[in-house]
Amino acid sequence: MEKVAPRPGIDYRDKAFVRDPFSFYKKMRRDYPVCLLGEDGNHFAISKFDISKQILGDYETFLSGSDVIGRPAWVEDKFKRDLFILTMEPPTHTKYRALVNKAFMPKVLASLEPFIRTAAEGLVAQLAGRSRFDFLGEFSLPYAVAIIGQITGDQSQSVEQLRAWTRLVDQNSYMTPDQAHITALQDATMRQYAVYDRIIAERRRNPKPDLLTELLEAEIGGERLSDLDIRAALDLFVSAGFQSSALLLTNSVRILARRPDLLEILKNNPEHIPSFIDEVLRFDSPAQSLLRHAAFDTEVNGIFVPKGALISIFIGSANRDEERFVHPEEFDIFRKDIKKQIGFGHGVHTCIGAALSRLEVRVAITAIVENFAGIECVDESELNWTNTLSIRAIDALPIRFI
């Protein structure tokens, strides 16, 4: 017989949860791997690895939940984002994703690497003599913005603009916020879309041998993409290459500051940097949960889940599941199952910018370990964490290169 999900009373917005979600995750995995969040009885949380991976892989039963967050009911239609492939399911998703994937093909990324390396080395040189600086605000975010500008062919957007935009979007929820948030989000949406529309119009006037021109000329089913489709693709590139990459890089540097032994290992053995990135994704990825919703009445681990129910898959918990990873609370770049982590998701909706994020972080970490013997960082207690339904991030990372 199907069981009713327990209500442990967990609130992802609670300050204690924001500071340390991992102790909550451990209790969830042990006592209630499938449970209810909130009070409405329609929002489930999944904390174990095997259940998480099964749900993420079953796109027919568990539909992408991006539309619930990206296009919440409380946003007026004219301000709702076109989420493009994020809300599509196969076979339509397969066709469109194949087109967008061209932006992240190995040969495209290889052609970007010299620019990315120059950007990283320039920031390293610029910040080398500073007594203290915010790594997130003065390295990670400018670095990501420069790379996104190179991909889209537009260098006009500032760190402040994109950071404000992504913060507002990340704070979205199916729950109606206050009017100040709604107004700020709608204003930022219109500003951001005006940028995309200007880029598209410029490329229509002046085609170039780049990704955007290729999108303008591409056809699916004998039809070319509309400007709205291309705008949505640009929005996807920005979100895939900006915040997720910047936060992953920042978490990587934060861990290196705590573990000088690791910095020394990577300095002497740079071939281990990709494994280091995988372990950061497992141990403390910026994306802590992914959202799905049930296509029909179903059951998960013996618990009834009604049609339309929201399901938060806590990948931050799944990646520390004791039944999947040996000593999951230890940061170990040499663990044999390191490639099994799902920090970028799993299944057809795996993060489309994963390869770009890995490249950005690898190049930046390489430049840092080549140039510095150590990293000084403020104590963990001094860091200010923010948490949304999907992202866990620090507001700033004050450090000094040694």
C-alpha positions in Angstrom: 0.0 0.0 0.0 1.3 3.5 -0.9 2.3 5.5 2.2 1.6 9.2 2.9 4.8 11.3 2.9 6.0 12.5 6.3 6.2 16.2 7.2 9.5 16.9 8.9 8.9 20.6 9.0 12.0 21.5 6.9 12.1 25.0 5.4 14.9 25.6 2.9 14.6 29.4 3.7 15.4 28.9 7.3 18.8 30.5 8.4 20.0 27.3 10.0 19.3 25.4 6.7 21.0 28.0 4.7 24.2 28.0 6.8 24.5 24.2 6.9 22.0 22.2 4.7 24.2 19.1 4.9 23.3 18.2 8.5 19.6 18.4 7.4 20.3 16.3 4.4 21.8 13.6 6.5 18.8 13.3 8.7 16.5 13.4 5.6 18.4 10.5 4.0 18.2 8.5 7.2 14.7 9.2 8.4 12.6 10.4 5.4 14.2 10.1 2.0 10.8 11.2 0.5 9.0 13.9 2.5 6.9 17.0 2.2 8.2 20.5 2.2 6.0 23.3 3.4 2.3 23.0 4.4 0.4 22.7 1.2 1.0 18.9 0.8 2.0 19.3 -2.8 5.8 19.8 -2.6 8.0 16.8 -2.1 11.7 16.6 -1.3 14.0 13.7 -2.4 17.4 13.3 -0.6 18.9 9.9 -1.6 21.1 9.3 -4.6 19.4 6.3 -6.2 15.9 7.8 -6.0 17.2 11.2 -7.3 18.9 9.6 -10.3 15.8 7.5 -11.1 13.5 10.6 -11.1 15.9 12.7 -13.2 16.2 9.9 -15.7 12.4 9.4 -16.1 11.3 12.4 -18.2 8.0 10.8 -19.0 6.8 10.6 -15.4 8.6 13.6 -13.9 8.5 16.6 -16.2 10.9 19.5 -16.1 9.9 21.9 -13.4 11.7 24.9 -14.9 8.5 26.5 -16.0 7.3 26.6 -12.3 10.3 28.7 -11.4 11.1 30.5 -14.6 7.5 31.2 -15.5 5.7 31.4 -12.1 1.9 32.1 -12.1 2.4 35.5 -10.3 4.4 36.9 -13.3 2.4 38.7 -16.0 2.4 36.9 -19.3 4.4 39.6 -21.1 7.2 39.3 -18.5 7.4 35.5 -18.5 10.6 34.0 -19.8 10.6 31.8 -22.9 12.5 28.9 -21.4 13.0 27.2 -24.7 14.5 23.6 -24.3 14.3 23.8 -20.4 10.6 23.0 -20.5 10.6 20.7 -23.5 10.6 16.9 -23.3 11.7 14.4 -26.0 11.3 14.2 -28.9 11.0 18.0 -29.3 13.6 18.6 -26.7 16.0 16.3 -28.5 15.8 18.3 -31.8 16.3 21.7 -30.2 19.0 20.6 -27.8 21.0 19.2 -30.6 21.0 22.6 -32.2 21.9 24.5 -29.0 24.6 21.9 -28.2 26.6 23.3 -31.0 27.6 26.1 -28.7 29.3 23.6 -26.4 30.8 21.2 -28.9 34.5 20.2 -28.2 35.8 22.1 -31.2 33.9 25.3 -30.3 35.1 25.1 -26.7 38.7 24.4 -28.0 38.5 27.6 -30.1 37.4 29.5 -27.0 40.1 28.3 -24.7 42.8 30.8 -25.8 40.5 33.7 -25.0 39.5 32.1 -21.7 43.1 31.5 -20.7 44.0 35.1 -21.5 41.1 36.3 -19.4 42.1 34.2 -16.4 45.8 35.2 -16.6 44.9 38.8 -16.9 42.8 38.7 -13.7 45.5 36.8 -11.9 48.1 39.4 -12.8 45.7 42.2 -11.9 44.9 40.8 -8.4 48.2 39.3 -7.5 49.4 42.2 -5.3 46.2 43.0 -3.5 46.1 42.6 0.3 42.5 41.4 0.1 39.7 41.3 -2.4 36.4 39.6 -3.1 37.2 36.7 -5.4 33.5 36.3 -6.4 33.0 39.9 -7.3 36.4 40.8 -8.7 37.5 37.5 -10.4 34.8 34.9 -10.9 32.0 37.2 -12.1 34.1 39.5 -14.4 35.7 36.3 -15.8 32.3 34.7 -16.6 31.0 38.0 -18.1 33.9 38.3 -20.4 33.5 34.7 -21.6 29.7 35.2 -22.2 30.4 38.3 -24.1 32.8 36.4 -26.3 30.2 33.7 -27.0 27.3 36.1 -27.7 29.4 38.7 -29.5 28.2 41.4 -27.1 30.5 43.1 -24.6 28.0 45.7 -23.3 26.7 44.0 -20.2 28.3 44.7 -16.9 28.8 42.4 -14.0 26.3 44.4 -12.0 23.6 44.1 -14.6 23.9 40.3 -15.0 24.4 39.7 -11.3 21.2 41.6 -10.4 19.3 39.8 -13.2 20.4 36.3 -12.2 19.8 37.0 -8.5 16.2 38.0 -9.1 15.6 35.0 -11.3 17.2 32.7 -8.7 14.9 34.0 -6.0 11.8 33.0 -8.0 9.5 30.5 -6.5 6.0 29.2 -7.1 5.1 31.2 -3.9 4.1 34.8 -4.6 6.8 37.2 -3.4 6.2 40.8 -2.3 5.5 43.5 -4.9 9.0 45.0 -4.7 10.5 41.7 -6.0 7.9 41.4 -8.7 8.5 44.9 -10.0 12.3 44.5 -9.8 12.1 41.2 -11.7 9.8 42.6 -14.4 12.1 45.7 -14.9 15.2 43.5 -15.1 13.5 41.1 -17.5 12.6 43.9 -19.9 16.2 45.3 -19.7 17.7 41.9 -20.4 15.4 41.2 -23.3 16.2 44.5 -24.8 19.9 43.5 -24.8 19.1 40.2 -26.5 16.9 41.9 -29.1 19.7 44.3 -29.9 22.2 41.5 -30.3 19.9 39.6 -32.6 19.1 42.7 -34.8 22.7 43.5 -35.1 23.6 40.0 -36.2 20.8 40.0 -38.8 22.3 43.1 -40.3 25.9 41.9 -40.1 26.1 38.1 -40.2 29.4 36.6 -38.8 30.9 33.1 -38.7 29.7 32.6 -35.2 27.1 30.7 -33.2 24.4 33.4 -33.3 24.5 33.6 -37.0 24.3 29.8 -37.2 21.2 29.9 -35.0 19.6 32.6 -37.2 20.2 30.4 -40.2 19.3 27.1 -38.7 16.1 25.2 -39.5 14.2 22.6 -37.5 11.4 20.7 -39.3 11.9 23.0 -42.3 11.3 26.2 -40.3 13.8 28.7 -39.0 13.9 29.7 -35.3 11.9 32.7 -34.4 13.5 35.7 -32.7 11.8 34.6 -29.5 13.5 31.2 -29.8 16.9 32.8 -30.4 16.3 35.2 -27.5 15.6 32.3 -25.3 18.7 30.5 -26.5 20.8 33.6 -25.7 19.2 33.6 -22.3 20.2 30.0 -21.8 23.8 30.7 -22.8 24.0 33.5 -20.3 22.5 31.5 -17.4 24.6 28.4 -18.3 27.9 30.3 -18.6 27.5 33.1 -16.0 26.3 32.3 -12.6 26.8 28.6 -12.4 30.4 28.8 -13.6 31.2 31.8 -11.4 29.8 30.1 -8.3 31.5 26.8 -9.0 34.9 28.6 -9.5 34.4 30.5 -6.2 33.6 27.3 -4.3 36.7 25.7 -5.8 38.9 28.5 -4.6 37.3 28.5 -1.2 38.1 24.8 -0.8 41.7 25.3 -1.9 42.1 28.1 0.7 41.1 25.6 3.4 43.2 22.8 1.9 46.7 24.0 1.1 47.7 20.4 0.6 45.3 20.2 -2.3 46.7 23.3 -3.9 50.2 21.8 -3.7 49.0 18.6 -5.3 47.3 20.5 -8.2 50.4 22.7 -8.6 52.6 19.6 -9.1 50.0 17.5 -10.8 47.7 19.7 -12.9 46.2 16.6 -14.5 44.2 16.1 -11.3 42.4 19.4 -11.8 39.4 17.8 -13.6 39.0 15.3 -10.8 39.2 18.2 -8.3 36.3 20.0 -10.1 34.2 16.8 -10.1 34.8 16.5 -6.3 33.8 20.2 -5.8 30.6 19.4 -7.7 29.9 16.4 -5.5 30.9 18.0 -2.2 29.5 21.5 -2.6 27.9 22.3 -5.9 26.2 25.7 -6.4 23.1 23.9 -7.6 21.6 22.2 -4.5 18.3 21.1 -5.9 16.5 20.5 -9.2 12.7 20.8 -9.7 10.4 18.4 -11.4 6.6 17.9 -11.4 4.6 14.7 -11.7 2.9 14.1 -15.0 0.3 11.8 -13.4 -0.4 10.1 -10.1 2.6 8.0 -9.2 4.6 6.7 -6.3 8.2 7.3 -5.2 9.9 4.8 -2.9 6.4 3.6 -1.9 5.0 7.0 -1.2 2.0 8.4 -3.2 2.8 11.5 -5.3 -0.2 13.1 -7.0 -0.4 14.5 -10.5 1.0 18.0 -10.7 3.0 17.7 -7.4 6.3 19.6 -7.3 9.4 17.5 -6.5 12.6 19.1 -5.3 15.5 16.7 -5.9 18.2 17.7 -3.5 21.3 16.8 -5.5 23.4 18.4 -2.8 22.2 15.6 -0.5 22.3 12.8 -3.2 26.0 13.6 -3.7 26.7 12.9 -0.1 24.7 9.8 0.2 26.5 7.2 2.4 25.0 4.4 0.3 26.6 5.7 -2.9 29.9 7.4 -1.9 32.5 6.1 0.6 33.1 8.6 3.4 31.0 11.3 1.6 31.7 14.0 4.2 35.4 13.9 3.2 36.7 15.9 0.2 38.8 13.4 -1.8 39.9 14.1 -5.3 41.1 10.5 -5.6 37.9 8.7 -4.9 37.2 6.0 -7.5 33.5 6.8 -8.0 34.1 10.6 -8.5 32.5 10.6 -12.0 29.2 9.3 -10.5 28.3 12.7 -8.9 25.3 14.5 -10.3 26.2 18.1 -9.6 25.2 19.1 -13.1 22.1 16.9 -13.0 21.3 13.7 -14.9 19.2 12.6 -17.9 18.0 14.6 -20.8 18.0 17.9 -18.9 21.6 17.6 -17.7 23.0 21.2 -17.5 23.7 22.2 -21.1 26.6 24.4 -20.0 28.5 21.7 -18.0 31.4 21.4 -20.5 31.8 25.2 -20.6 31.7 25.5 -16.8 34.3 22.8 -16.5 36.5 24.5 -19.0 36.2 27.9 -17.3 37.0 26.5 -13.9 39.9 24.3 -15.1 41.6 27.2 -16.9 41.2 29.6 -13.9 42.3 27.0 -11.3 45.4 26.2 -13.5 46.3 29.9 -13.7 45.9 30.3 -9.9 47.9 27.2 -8.9 50.7 28.0 -11.3 51.1 31.5 -9.9 50.5 31.3 -6.2 51.8 29.1 -3.3 48.7 29.6 -1.2 45.3 31.4 -0.6 44.3 33.2 2.6 40.6 33.3 3.2 38.3 34.6 5.9 36.9 32.1 8.4 33.8 30.2 7.3 31.8 31.9 10.1 32.3 35.3 8.3 30.8 34.2 5.0 27.2 35.2 4.2 25.3 32.4 2.5 22.1 32.9 0.5 19.8 30.1 -0.4 17.0 29.8 -2.9 14.9 26.8 -4.1 17.8 25.7 -6.3 21.0 27.7 -5.6 23.3 27.9 -2.5 25.9 30.6 -2.8 28.0 33.0 -0.8 27.6 36.8 -1.4 31.4 37.4 -1.3 34.7 35.5 -0.8 37.4 37.8 0.7 40.8 36.3 0.0 44.4 37.1 -0.6 46.8 35.3 -3.0 50.1 34.4 -1.4 
